[in-house]
Amino acid sequence: MVENTGVENTGSIEALLQEDRTFPPPEAFRRQANIQDPAIYEEARRDPEAFWAGFAEELDWFQKWDQVLDWKPPYAQWFLGGKLNVSYNCLDRHLTSARRNKAAFIWEGEPGDRRVYTYKDLHREVCQFANGLKSLGVKKGDRVTLYLPMIPELPIAMLACARIGAPHSVVFGGFSAESLRGRIEDSQSRVLVTADGGYRRGNIIPLKQNVDDSLTGQSPVEKVVVVRRTEHADDKMVDGRDIWWHDLMATQPLTCEPEPMDSEDMLYMLYTSGTTGQPKGIVHTTGGYLVGTYATTKWIFDLKDEDVYWCTADIGWVTGHSYIVYGPLANGATSVMYEGSPDYPDLDRFWAIVEKYGVTVLYTAPTAIRTFMRWGEEYPKRRDLSTLRLLGTVGEPINPEAWVWYWENIGGGRCPVVDTWWQTETGMVLITPLPGITTLKPGSATQPFPGIEVDVLDEAGNSVGPGGGGYLVLKKPWPAMLRGIYGDPERYVQQYWSQYPDIYFTGDGVKIDEEGYYWLLGRVDDVINVSAHRISTMEVESALVDNPNVAEAACIGKSHDIKGQAIVAFVTIKNHVTASDALIAELKQHVTTKIGAMARPDDIYFAAELPKTRSGKIMRRLLRDVAEGRALGDTTTLADPAVVEALKEQYGDDE
């Protein structure tokens, strides 16, 4: 069935399912694991509401909930009537124990500078910045946009927003001015927090300049708070609008009472690519989201008080929200946070950080692992990685070869690997091993987390069962699930709930092996997953067509050994324009300027025409066949089959 869904990488799934290597939990690990009894799965299945309420009881509430779940598809509410504050649960509740003097964040900048924040330090900074936001007129319910590098001020600002009930919208620092502008305008943020710049591979990313470029014309932003990180924008401060972070903080009180928030109040919005091209603001609320991230962080990463945990993601993506900031801090963990690139100043930078800080739990992306494989084993061998006891992967399916390389060369053959599946929309990990229980299979995310009910359906909505493949869906609500798309309830229903009645459609394809293990296949829509960054084909196409030389464009994802997928663009240029290498370079740069470097196409092919159906729909499936060098699929619905044959003849042999 999967072959008809448009799922990426279906050609390799049979090989994946022949993977016969298994890795049971090492006995020494199992004995000390937080969860050792497989009966927890049945317990959670029998009464999922009681299961999630048990985790909620471990958090601090100003007022306890009256009802665990109200489910009226497609809308769920969790812990109704409960009042709590996320910032309080991440900080204040740890201050009455020895954790007050425990490191919350160990931060290292790319140039080598370091800062350590204890829970008491972090509490003080968060309270001061929360008061600073109040002094700028920010009130409960106001949105605040954060456009920052990976510096401590980013989680501080997030927690300050949560403290006063102002939903934050974090925009990844790699996005362009135009992408930033669209997200500011959609959220109607009145305050923007940024930095003068950030470091990446020895270069300075001009964040402040991007901000200034994004705020031209009409903008809802009234105040811009700027962190002095690189000292490269002192001459760019705008009188009356811009204020330095350190100046704002200097006069603020050291305490700030946390705002009691309803469990269903919005905590944040995070923009993610959509198939229509317009990024959508995914809304996450307070109580359920915190319960979900707290529970999954505790069990999946088997966190102990003495652990040093490092999630290498950027906080600009959901992984950083859930598994750098909220989940670990709610658990009282010590986290490493790193600003820069893994290859600067040398290719062993990640392993130097693991060695320096004694990292015990490492959570990174398959893209990074494949890059490390390409660089070679000599770089991790330079460093002492013996403190590691658990490894994790996130962002996309991992191929078995990369899994085993990671297990052998980074984990020394002693560390379980938790391969996790989830989405911006899910807020929390949903399919994952539990490292003290699960026998691992390289390339498989294994089983749903306890309390999560998933299924695999065919086109008609029938469960396919073990050995089958189809669409991954969620049949019951989960605490950290999105509550909608900001300002667009119709799009929320259409995007996630229209494929099957009252069932959440993930947009991912999956196969189940005979033992019930899940093997993720990738997206079934037109979103490309580049190095765990979800990029809409429509966004890239719109950027290309924005160039005056381009008449039409179609983008697809092509398999890539390192990035998972690479962007390939097929472009029809205007009649008076000549195809050239210089034009290709210009178009790649144009996309980078419009969206950001992560959306830059790897390849651009010029096409006299694009293959279309009789109704005018571009057949991207056939363009994938061309880009991958495969035999062409069914062309019977094309208006002119000769179009794709010409493309195949022109470009197919190159692959």
ZIZIVEN-V608859 format. One record per backbone hydrogen bond with DSSP energy under -1.0 kcal/mol. CO is the residue of the C=O (numbers start at 1). NH is the residue of the N-H. E is the energy in kcal/mol with one decimal. If there is no record, write none. Layout:
BEGIN
co=CO nh=NH e=E
co=CO nh=NH e=E
END
This chain:
BEGIN
co=1 nh=4 e=-2.0
co=2 nh=5 e=-2.3
co=9 nh=12 e=-1.4
co=12 nh=16 e=-1.8
co=13 nh=17 e=-2.6
co=16 nh=19 e=-1.9
co=23 nh=440 e=-2.5
co=26 nh=30 e=-2.9
co=27 nh=31 e=-2.2
co=37 nh=40 e=-1.8
co=38 nh=41 e=-1.7
co=39 nh=43 e=-2.4
co=40 nh=44 e=-2.4
co=41 nh=45 e=-2.1
co=42 nh=46 e=-2.5
co=43 nh=47 e=-1.6
co=47 nh=51 e=-2.0
co=48 nh=52 e=-2.5
co=49 nh=53 e=-2.3
co=50 nh=54 e=-1.7
co=52 nh=56 e=-2.1
co=53 nh=57 e=-2.0
co=55 nh=58 e=-1.3
co=56 nh=59 e=-1.5
co=63 nh=83 e=-2.6
co=67 nh=80 e=-1.8
co=68 nh=79 e=-3.3
co=70 nh=77 e=-2.0
co=72 nh=75 e=-2.7
co=75 nh=72 e=-2.8
co=77 nh=70 e=-2.6
co=79 nh=82 e=-2.0
co=80 nh=66 e=-3.5
co=80 nh=67 e=-1.3
co=82 nh=263 e=-2.2
co=83 nh=62 e=-2.3
co=83 nh=63 e=-1.8
co=84 nh=261 e=-2.3
co=85 nh=89 e=-2.0
co=86 nh=90 e=-1.9
co=87 nh=91 e=-1.6
co=88 nh=93 e=-2.1
co=91 nh=94 e=-1.9
co=92 nh=95 e=-1.6
co=94 nh=97 e=-1.3
co=97 nh=100 e=-1.9
co=98 nh=101 e=-1.4
co=99 nh=102 e=-1.9
co=100 nh=120 e=-2.1
co=102 nh=119 e=-1.7
co=104 nh=335 e=-2.6
co=105 nh=117 e=-2.6
co=106 nh=337 e=-2.5
co=107 nh=115 e=-2.1
co=108 nh=339 e=-2.2
co=109 nh=112 e=-1.6
co=113 nh=109 e=-3.1
co=115 nh=107 e=-3.1
co=117 nh=104 e=-3.3
co=117 nh=105 e=-1.7
co=118 nh=122 e=-2.9
co=119 nh=123 e=-2.2
co=120 nh=124 e=-2.1
co=121 nh=125 e=-2.4
co=122 nh=126 e=-2.7
co=123 nh=127 e=-2.5
co=124 nh=128 e=-2.3
co=125 nh=129 e=-2.5
co=126 nh=130 e=-2.6
co=127 nh=131 e=-2.3
co=128 nh=132 e=-2.1
co=129 nh=133 e=-2.6
co=130 nh=134 e=-2.1
co=131 nh=135 e=-2.2
co=133 nh=138 e=-2.3
co=134 nh=137 e=-1.9
co=139 nh=142 e=-2.4
co=143 nh=190 e=-1.0
co=144 nh=169 e=-2.6
co=145 nh=193 e=-2.6
co=146 nh=171 e=-3.1
co=149 nh=151 e=-2.2
co=151 nh=154 e=-2.2
co=152 nh=156 e=-2.1
co=153 nh=157 e=-2.3
co=154 nh=158 e=-2.3
co=155 nh=159 e=-2.7
co=156 nh=160 e=-2.1
co=157 nh=161 e=-2.4
co=158 nh=162 e=-2.4
co=159 nh=163 e=-1.8
co=160 nh=164 e=-1.5
co=161 nh=166 e=-2.6
co=163 nh=259 e=-3.0
co=165 nh=141 e=-2.9
co=167 nh=144 e=-2.1
co=168 nh=269 e=-2.3
co=169 nh=146 e=-2.3
co=172 nh=175 e=-2.1
co=176 nh=180 e=-2.3
co=177 nh=181 e=-2.6
co=178 nh=182 e=-2.0
co=179 nh=183 e=-1.6
co=180 nh=184 e=-2.4
co=181 nh=185 e=-2.7
co=182 nh=186 e=-2.0
co=183 nh=187 e=-1.9
co=184 nh=188 e=-1.6
co=184 nh=189 e=-1.2
co=190 nh=222 e=-3.5
co=190 nh=223 e=-1.8
co=191 nh=145 e=-2.0
co=192 nh=225 e=-2.7
co=193 nh=147 e=-3.3
co=194 nh=227 e=-2.4
co=198 nh=205 e=-3.4
co=200 nh=203 e=-2.0
co=203 nh=200 e=-2.5
co=205 nh=198 e=-1.1
co=205 nh=207 e=-2.2
co=206 nh=210 e=-2.1
co=207 nh=211 e=-2.5
co=208 nh=212 e=-2.6
co=209 nh=213 e=-2.3
co=210 nh=214 e=-1.8
co=211 nh=215 e=-1.3
co=223 nh=192 e=-2.4
co=224 nh=243 e=-2.7
co=225 nh=194 e=-3.1
co=226 nh=245 e=-3.0
co=227 nh=196 e=-2.5
co=227 nh=229 e=-1.1
co=233 nh=236 e=-2.2
co=238 nh=241 e=-1.6
co=238 nh=242 e=-2.9
co=241 nh=224 e=-2.5
co=243 nh=226 e=-2.6
co=244 nh=248 e=-2.2
co=245 nh=249 e=-2.5
co=246 nh=250 e=-1.3
co=249 nh=252 e=-1.6
co=261 nh=84 e=-2.4
co=262 nh=265 e=-2.2
co=263 nh=287 e=-2.3
co=265 nh=286 e=-1.4
co=267 nh=168 e=-1.2
co=268 nh=284 e=-2.6
co=270 nh=282 e=-2.4
co=272 nh=280 e=-2.6
co=274 nh=277 e=-1.5
co=280 nh=272 e=-2.1
co=280 nh=282 e=-1.0
co=281 nh=486 e=-3.4
co=282 nh=270 e=-1.9
co=283 nh=483 e=-2.6
co=284 nh=267 e=-2.8
co=284 nh=268 e=-1.8
co=286 nh=290 e=-2.0
co=287 nh=291 e=-2.4
co=288 nh=292 e=-2.6
co=289 nh=293 e=-2.5
co=290 nh=294 e=-2.5
co=291 nh=295 e=-2.5
co=292 nh=296 e=-2.1
co=293 nh=297 e=-2.0
co=294 nh=298 e=-1.9
co=295 nh=299 e=-2.2
co=296 nh=300 e=-2.3
co=297 nh=301 e=-1.1
co=304 nh=307 e=-1.5
co=308 nh=360 e=-3.0
co=308 nh=361 e=-1.7
co=309 nh=336 e=-2.6
co=310 nh=363 e=-2.7
co=314 nh=317 e=-2.0
co=317 nh=321 e=-1.4
co=318 nh=322 e=-2.8
co=319 nh=323 e=-2.9
co=320 nh=324 e=-1.3
co=320 nh=325 e=-1.7
co=321 nh=326 e=-2.4
co=322 nh=327 e=-1.8
co=325 nh=329 e=-1.8
co=326 nh=330 e=-2.1
co=327 nh=331 e=-1.2
co=328 nh=333 e=-2.6
co=329 nh=332 e=-1.4
co=334 nh=309 e=-2.8
co=335 nh=106 e=-2.8
co=337 nh=108 e=-2.5
co=341 nh=344 e=-1.1
co=346 nh=349 e=-1.3
co=348 nh=352 e=-2.3
co=349 nh=353 e=-1.9
co=350 nh=354 e=-2.2
co=351 nh=355 e=-2.3
co=352 nh=356 e=-2.7
co=353 nh=357 e=-2.2
co=354 nh=359 e=-1.7
co=360 nh=389 e=-3.4
co=360 nh=390 e=-1.6
co=361 nh=310 e=-2.9
co=362 nh=392 e=-2.3
co=363 nh=312 e=-2.5
co=364 nh=394 e=-1.3
co=365 nh=369 e=-2.1
co=366 nh=370 e=-2.8
co=367 nh=371 e=-1.8
co=368 nh=372 e=-2.7
co=369 nh=373 e=-2.3
co=370 nh=374 e=-1.9
co=371 nh=375 e=-2.1
co=372 nh=376 e=-1.9
co=377 nh=381 e=-1.8
co=380 nh=383 e=-1.4
co=385 nh=388 e=-1.5
co=390 nh=362 e=-2.1
co=391 nh=418 e=-3.0
co=392 nh=364 e=-2.2
co=393 nh=420 e=-2.3
co=399 nh=403 e=-2.1
co=400 nh=404 e=-2.7
co=401 nh=405 e=-2.2
co=402 nh=406 e=-2.5
co=403 nh=407 e=-2.6
co=404 nh=408 e=-2.6
co=405 nh=409 e=-3.0
co=406 nh=410 e=-1.7
co=406 nh=411 e=-2.0
co=407 nh=413 e=-2.8
co=411 nh=414 e=-1.8
co=416 nh=391 e=-2.7
co=418 nh=393 e=-2.3
co=421 nh=430 e=-2.4
co=421 nh=431 e=-1.9
co=423 nh=427 e=-1.5
co=425 nh=482 e=-1.6
co=430 nh=449 e=-3.1
co=431 nh=421 e=-2.8
co=434 nh=437 e=-2.5
co=434 nh=438 e=-2.9
co=440 nh=23 e=-2.1
co=441 nh=444 e=-2.4
co=446 nh=518 e=-2.4
co=447 nh=432 e=-3.0
co=449 nh=452 e=-2.0
co=453 nh=475 e=-2.3
co=455 nh=473 e=-2.6
co=456 nh=464 e=-2.3
co=457 nh=471 e=-2.8
co=458 nh=461 e=-1.9
co=462 nh=458 e=-2.3
co=465 nh=468 e=-2.0
co=468 nh=512 e=-2.6
co=470 nh=510 e=-2.3
co=471 nh=457 e=-2.2
co=472 nh=506 e=-1.7
co=473 nh=455 e=-2.0
co=474 nh=504 e=-2.3
co=478 nh=481 e=-1.6
co=484 nh=283 e=-2.4
co=485 nh=488 e=-2.6
co=488 nh=492 e=-1.6
co=489 nh=493 e=-1.9
co=490 nh=494 e=-2.6
co=491 nh=495 e=-2.9
co=492 nh=496 e=-1.9
co=493 nh=497 e=-2.0
co=496 nh=505 e=-2.7
co=500 nh=503 e=-1.6
co=504 nh=474 e=-2.1
co=507 nh=524 e=-2.8
co=508 nh=472 e=-2.7
co=509 nh=521 e=-3.0
co=510 nh=470 e=-2.6
co=511 nh=519 e=-2.7
co=512 nh=467 e=-2.5
co=513 nh=516 e=-2.2
co=517 nh=513 e=-2.3
co=518 nh=445 e=-1.1
co=519 nh=511 e=-1.9
co=522 nh=509 e=-2.7
co=523 nh=8 e=-1.1
co=526 nh=537 e=-2.3
co=528 nh=535 e=-3.0
co=530 nh=533 e=-2.3
co=533 nh=530 e=-2.5
co=535 nh=528 e=-3.3
co=536 nh=540 e=-1.7
co=537 nh=541 e=-2.8
co=538 nh=542 e=-2.7
co=539 nh=543 e=-1.9
co=540 nh=544 e=-2.3
co=541 nh=545 e=-2.6
co=542 nh=546 e=-1.2
co=544 nh=547 e=-1.5
co=547 nh=550 e=-1.9
co=549 nh=574 e=-2.4
co=552 nh=572 e=-2.9
co=554 nh=570 e=-3.1
co=556 nh=568 e=-2.5
co=558 nh=566 e=-2.7
co=560 nh=564 e=-1.5
co=563 nh=531 e=-2.7
co=563 nh=565 e=-1.7
co=564 nh=560 e=-1.7
co=566 nh=558 e=-2.9
co=567 nh=602 e=-2.3
co=567 nh=603 e=-1.4
co=568 nh=556 e=-2.4
co=569 nh=605 e=-3.2
co=570 nh=554 e=-2.2
co=571 nh=607 e=-2.9
co=572 nh=551 e=-3.1
co=572 nh=552 e=-1.8
co=574 nh=577 e=-2.2
co=580 nh=584 e=-1.9
co=581 nh=585 e=-2.3
co=582 nh=586 e=-2.1
co=583 nh=587 e=-2.7
co=584 nh=588 e=-2.5
co=585 nh=589 e=-2.1
co=586 nh=590 e=-2.2
co=587 nh=591 e=-2.1
co=588 nh=592 e=-1.9
co=589 nh=593 e=-2.5
co=590 nh=594 e=-2.3
co=591 nh=595 e=-2.9
co=591 nh=596 e=-1.1
co=595 nh=176 e=-2.0
co=596 nh=599 e=-1.6
co=597 nh=600 e=-1.5
co=603 nh=569 e=-2.6
co=605 nh=571 e=-3.2
co=611 nh=619 e=-2.6
co=612 nh=639 e=-2.9
co=613 nh=616 e=-1.9
co=617 nh=613 e=-2.5
co=618 nh=620 e=-1.4
co=619 nh=623 e=-1.3
co=620 nh=624 e=-2.3
co=621 nh=625 e=-1.5
co=622 nh=626 e=-2.1
co=623 nh=627 e=-2.8
co=624 nh=628 e=-2.7
co=625 nh=630 e=-2.4
co=635 nh=638 e=-1.5
co=637 nh=614 e=-1.0
co=640 nh=643 e=-2.0
co=641 nh=645 e=-1.6
co=642 nh=646 e=-2.2
co=643 nh=647 e=-1.7
co=644 nh=648 e=-2.5
co=645 nh=649 e=-2.3
co=646 nh=650 e=-2.1
co=647 nh=651 e=-3.0
co=648 nh=652 e=-1.7
co=651 nh=654 e=-1.2
co=652 nh=655 e=-1.2
END
